[in-house]
Amino acid sequence: MMPLWTDQEIAKILSTVVKDHWQCQGISIDSRTVEEGDLFFALIGPNSDGHDYVKMAIAKGAVAAIVSKPVEGLDPKFLVIVEDVKVSLEVLAQAARARVDIPIIAITGSVGKTGTKEALKNALSRNKKIHASVLSYNNDIGVPLSLARMPQDADYGIFELGMNHAGELGPLSRMVRPHVAIITTVELAHSEFFKDVEEIADAKAEIFEGLEPGGTVVLNHDNRQYGRLYDKACESGIKNIISFGSDTNAHVHVLRQVFHDTCSCVIASVMGQVMTFKVGMLGHHWVMNSLAILAAVEASGGDLGLAGLGLAEMKPLKGRGRRHQIFLDMSGESSILLIDESYNANPASMRAAIETLEQTSKQEKVRRIAVLGDMAELGEKSEDLHAALADVVKEKNIDRVYMVGPHMKKLSDQLAGFRNGGHFDERSALEAILTRDLRPGDVVMVKGSNASGMNKVVNKILDMEVPVVQQAV
């Protein structure tokens, strides 16, 4: 197995002394998840000091630790001393990027970054070795960590870039140096840090700063900020711009889409080529994401046919649309369907989740229930943005809505007398009423920002499951 980094490489790249000979197979910043053969970086954060966990990391099999000070009681041969551990991680990330000559794709956007990254990984991995950032590692720690983990023999690199404030995305893009940059969409997310959605678009456009010469930008033609982003790309000297969307003027656009219970079937025009494929996720927003993915595959020289097969194999991620059939009796004849969208929420993703809930089942007697928690980081517009969700709830065939949190009170007021399951100040009160109300055949979708703790509501519903007893034949 080819090593990720050797002691000699680390010594040279970080301009330091390594007192032992080793090869590492991975990079870790968390002693709880260290695996044998990892190189541990003892980062110092606002709430913890990684140096306190170096001994634990070494005991779990880390070959060495990058530190900025001695660790008492540990053999110095395990320590690689540098001036600044975070800066050293960034330097190693830049070295990882410099040593490969492969297509690099970066993804940002207000909604759909992680899902698009995972789907793109699926689309390319049928015949290539793909390195992609894990989970939502998209900030000033996650991006260099993901880069430093990139093996030298990878065929593609895929990286998710996120931001909460202006000025954050540019440095990450310059570190990743993508050949293809995707902006999934621009919406009111993290809006407490921005005056308006135009400022958010400008911050997302910072991804253009690191684009390699001759690189390609993939933009959402349906998004209201498309023109602004297009102009920003042109101002940056970018000539290759691929648009995707519903409009036939987009370079990659939908010709037809049909939704089934667990997937979306699509016929699309991809740069003039007609493709028929299936997306293993339900919803119009997933169809749009798939168009961005195909645009990126085409721009990076990938195989569109294999990419289509890869999209069909997509599975929902935890907290991002994962589905659970929960049996309510031992016979297995009574069940409910739980859609876990609890990872995060903003107005755009909340609307998409409600639309997907409506599309989930075409059976007439099925109740579609939305359980919604507060959306965070929306600033002074928060109450209006929560209240505005009433339109999509009323437009779609949603039978009952349960809401929890102070901001969701505004939506509850708008839904007074309209399929309102109730508003609750405390999550425990919601859980008590909701679990009593659920009945066989229901489809229930749970969504909210991380701060609202809606994952705990998901766990409460999962606890309702009764083990099915197989009957003897």
N, C-alpha and C positions, 0 to 999 in steps of 0.2 A: 504494500500500500504506500503510495507516494506521500511523504510527509507534507504537512501544511507549511511548516516553518522549521528550520534547524537552528541550533544554538549559534552557529557561525553567521547565519543570515540575520538573526536578531541582533547580535553584537554589532554587525556592520550597519544595519539600518538605523538602530537606535543610538549608535556611537557610544557604546558602553562595554562593560566587561561581563562576560558570562563565564562562571567558574566551574561549569560542569558540561558534559556532552550529552545532548538529548535531541530528540525530534518530537515536535508536537503535532497532534492530529486535529486540534480544535482550539478555539479561543473562548474563554469564559470570563464573565465579570460578576458572577453570582455563585458563591460557594455551595449553595443548596443544590445547584444543578451541574456542578463540575463532574466531568466524566474522565475516566482514566486516559492519560495522554494529552490533556488540555494544558494550555498555557494560561495562567490566571493573571488578570489585570486588577490590581488593588485600587480601584477608583475611590476617590473621596467625594462624597455627595453631601447635600445639605443635612441629611438625617443619619448618615452612617459613614464609617470609614472602612474601606475594604481591607486595610491592613489588619483589622481585628479578626479577619476571617481567613488569613493566609494559611495558618496552621491547618485549619479544617480543609482547605482546598488541597493542600499537599497530602494530607492524610487520605483524601478521597482519590488520589492518583494524579493530581496535577504534576507535570514535570518540573515546573518552576513558576515563580510569581514575579511579575513586573511591579516593583515597589519604589517609593520615593524616600523610604527611611527603613532602618533595620527593624527586624521582627525578633523580639527577645525570645530566646529558647529554641530558635530554629537554625539548623545548619545553614551557614551563609551560602553554601553551594546551590541552594534552592532559590536564592534571591538575585534578581537582576535589577540593579539600582539605577534609576533614572531621575532626572530633575522633576518631571511632571508626568504622572501616569496617563492622564487624559490626552495630553499632547503626544505622548508616545504611541497611544492607540491610533491617533489621527495620522501620525507619520507612517505607522505600519499599514494603515488603510491605503494611503497614497502609494506605498510600495506595492501593495497587492494589485492596485489598479494599473500601475505602470508595467508590471511584469506580464500582463495578458494582452493579447491582440485578438479580441473577440467582440461580437456585438454586445453592447451594454444598453439596457433599456431602463429608463427611470419613469416612475408614475407618481403623479400628485393629483389633487382635486379635493373638493369639499366633501364628496361622497364617493364611495366605491374603490378607494385606493387598494385596500387589502384584498378585497374580493377579486379585483381586476388582476392584481399581482399573482394571486394563486391560480386564477384561470389561465393567465398567460403562461405560467409555469407548466400547467397541464397541457396547454396547446403545443408547447415546444418540446416537451420531454419525451415524446414517443420515439424520437431518433437522435436526441442530443442530451448531453450532460448539462443540466441546468443548475446554476447557483442562484438562489433567491433569498432575500432577507426573510427572516422568520417572523411570525406573528405580526405585530404592528411596529417593528423596529424601524422607526422613520424619523427620529430626532437627532440631536447633535451627539448622542451616545450610540443609538441604534444603527445609524448609517455607517459610521466608521467601524463599528463592531462587525456589521454585515460584510463590509468590504474586506476587512482583515481576515475574515473566515473564507474568502473566495479561493478555491483551489486553483492551482496553476493550470490544470488540465480541463477546466470548465469550457464548455462550448458557448454558453450564453451567461450573462449576468443580468439579473432583474432586481431593481431596488425601488423601494417605496420611500418617498420623501414627503414629510409632513411639516406643518408650521402652525403656530398660533399667532405670531406677530410678523410684521413686515421686517425684512432683512434676514430672516432665518433660512429661507429656502436657497438663496443664492450660494452661500458657502457650501451647502450640502451638494448642490448641483455641480459646483466646480470641483468638488472632491470626487464625485462619481464619474463625471465627464461622459455623459450618455451619448450614444449615437442616435437614439430615438427617445423623445420625451413626450409622454402622454399626459394631458390634463383631462380627467374624466368629466368634470363639470365644475362650475363655480356657483356656490349658493351661500346663503346666510348661515355660515358655521363659524364659531369663535367670533361672532360679530360684536362682542363686548370690547374687542381690541381694535375694531375698525369702524370708521365713520359710516361706510356704506358698502354695498356689494362690489362696487367698482374698485374700491381700495383692496378688497379681497382678491379680485381678479389681477390687480397689479402685483400683489404679493405672490400669487401663483405663477405669474409670468417670470418670476425670478428663476424658474427652472431653465429658462432659455440661456442663462448666463454661463452654464457649464457645457452646453451642447457642443460636441465636437464639430470641427469644420466639415461642411457637407452633410450634417446631420438632418434629421427629420422631426418635425413636430406634428403630433396628432391631436386635433381639437374637435370638441363637440359642436357640430353645426347647429344643433337644436338649442343650445344654451344661449341665453340673452347676452352673455359676455363674449360670444364668439368673435364679433367684429373687433372688440377691444383687444382680445388676445391675438387675433390675426395681425392687427396693426403693430402690436408690441413685437411679435415675431419678425415682422418685416423690418421694423426699426433696428432689431438686433442683427440684421443681415442674413436672416434665415430664408432660404429660397424654397426648401422642400416642406410644404405644409399640406397634410392630408386631413380632410374633414370627414366626420362620420355623423350619421343621424337618420332621421325619418325623411327629410327632404331629399328629393331626387337630385338636387344640386350638390349634395354631399358626395365626395369621392367614394365613400363606402356607405351604402344606404339600404334600408329594408325595402324589399319588394312585397313580402308577405310574412306575417307572424301568426302562429296559432298556439294558444296556451293550453296545456294539459295539467293534470293535478301536480305533477312533479317535474315538469320540464317545459321548455319552450322550443317549438319547431320554427325554423327561420329559412326563408329564401331571401338572399341578399345579393346586391351587386357590389363586388369588391374590385374597385379600379377597373370596371367594365367587365369583369368576369362574374358570371352568375354562379352562386354557390347555394347548395341546400345543405343545411346542417341542423343539429340539435344542440341545445344548451341544457345541461343537466341542472338547471335552476329555473324557477318560475318567475315571470315578471318582465314587463317592458324594460325596466331599468337594466335587467340582466342581458336583454337583447342588445341594448345600446352598448353595454360594456363589451359584449362579444364583438361588436363592430370595431371598437377601438383596438381590441386584441388582434383581430385579423389585419387591421391597418398596420399595426406594429410588426406583425409577422411578415407581411409583404415588404415593409420598409427595411427590415433587417435580413432579408434574403431567406426566410424560413419557408417551409412547405405548407401551403394553405390547406391542402387535402388532409394531411396529418393533423394540422391544427384543428380542423373541423371535427375530426374524430376525438381529439383531446378535449374539446369543449363539451362533448356529449358525456364524458366521464367525470365532469365536475360534481363535487358533493358539497353541500352547504357546510360552512364552518360554524363552530360553536359560537353562539351569540349573534350569528349573522345569517339567520335563515335555517338553521338546523332543525329538522323535524323529528318529533317523537310520537309514536303511536303508544298511547297509554291505556292499558287494559284495566277495566273497572270491576271485572269479576273473574273468577277462576276458570270459567268456560272459554274465555277469549272472545265472546260474542259481543261484548259491550266495550267500546273504547272511545277515546277522544283523540284528536290530533292537536299536538302542541307545536307551534312555530316559534322558535327561540330567536328573537331579534334583539336580545337584551344588551348587546355589547355597547352600543352607543346610539345617539340620535341627534338629528337636527331637523329643521322643517322639511328639507327635501327627502331625506331618508325616511322620515316618518310618513310622508305622503306615499312614497314608494311601497312601504310595508303595508299600508292600509289598502292600496290598490292590489297588491299581491294577495292579501287576505281574501279580497272579493273573488279573485280568480281561482282560488285554491280548490273549491268544490262546486260543481254545477248541480248537485242534488238539491231539490227544492226544500226538503225538511231540515237541512243542515243549518245550525245556527253559527254565524260567524261573529266571534267575540274578540274585540280589541281591548287589551289591557295596557294602558299608557302611563308612563312616568314622566316626570319633568325633563325638559330639554335644557341642558346647561350652556353657559357661556354665550348667551344671546343678548346680554347687556340690557339697555333701557327699552329695547323693542320686544323684550321677552314676552310680556303679557299679550301684546297684540299678535305675536307669532303663534302663541299657543291657541289663542281664540280663533285664529284664521284656519286652524285645522278642521273646524266644524264643517267647512264647505266640502272637503273631500270625504268626510264621514257621512254626510247627508247624500252626496252624489253616488257613493259606492253602496253596495248592498251589505251594509254592516248592521247586524241585528242588535248588538249591545256593546256599550263602551264603558269600561271601568277606568277610573282615573285616580292617580295618587300624587300628592305633592302640591305645594302652594301655587306654582305657576299653572298647573293643570286645572286649578279651580276656574280659571278664565274660560277654558274649553268647556268645562262642565256647565257653566252658566249659559254658554251659547247653545248647548244641547239640552237645555231644560225641556223635559217633556218629549224628547226625541231619542228613544232607545238608550237612555242614560241609565247605566247600571249603578251609578253613584260615584261621588267623589270622596276621597278619604285623605285625612291628614297624615295618617300613619300606615305604613305598609302592612303591618300585622292585622289591622282592621280590614284592609282590602282582602288579604289572603283568607281571612275567616269567612267573609261573605262570598268571595269568588269560588272557593272550593266547594261550598254548599250548593252554589248555583249550577255548576257544571254538570252536564248530563250526557249520556251516550250519544255519539254522533256529532258533538260540538267540535268546531275548529276554533282554537283560541291562539291569538298572536300576542306576544308580550314584547314591549319595546320601551326604551327610555335611555337617557344618558347614564354613563357609568355611575355618576354620583347619586342617581336615584335608586341604585341597588336592585334593579328589576331582575337581575340574575337570581336573586333570592326568591322572587315570586316564581320563577321558572322551577327552581328546586322544590318549592312547596307543591307545585302541580305534579312534578315527577314523583313526589312521595305518595301521591294518590294511587300509584300503580299497584295492582294485585297480581301476584304470580299466577300465571296460567298453568293449570294442571292438565297434562296430557291424558286423554281418556284411552283406556285399553281397548283394542279392537278385537 
